[in-house]
Amino acid sequence: CLVVARANPTVAKTFGAGSIADGAATAMVFTLTNAGTNPAQSAIALGDTLPTGLAFNSATPAVAYAAGCSGPTNAAYNSGTRVLSGLSGLAMSAGTASCTVTVAGVTNQAGQVNASCAGNPAAFTNLAANVTATNATPAGSDQCLVVNRATPNVAKTFGAGSINDGATTSLVFTLANQGSNPSQSGIA
């Protein structure tokens, strides 16, 4: 008698974009890759713990599936522990070699930015080891997200719309912060 064991799919994660502006968002993309004869897979559960510089912008981020994958329309995110969960009951249909599960709304923690992954990687590097899975095998590599500082916008106006010949008015510069409204300095 020959016993043939079903191989679980592997799961790896990436970000939808490698770089965002402060306060903007991207997606977290889990790629499930089947094995062998690409059998139907079910009862898959995925989770992840984000590093300190990253967060989801919703407690119930939206989830989208590529052809061949299915599951819940929302995940669960606990900002206190930075844990993404609620991705359970995922399935891959028979014949599906690979498909993606996309979770919307990855952003930065307010005021935390990094100009490059080389300069401040720890707070923005989502480790491959942070992925949890049931009926799937975590694979892939660490992923770092660059979060660029958003510079304030500046607009100028005059203090009065019109003045008499020889009179004076003020020149008013208005600075409008961007992103998560971080403190700004060195503005000229």
Salt bridges, closest charged atoms under 4 A:
ASP48 OD2 - LYS13 NZ 3.08
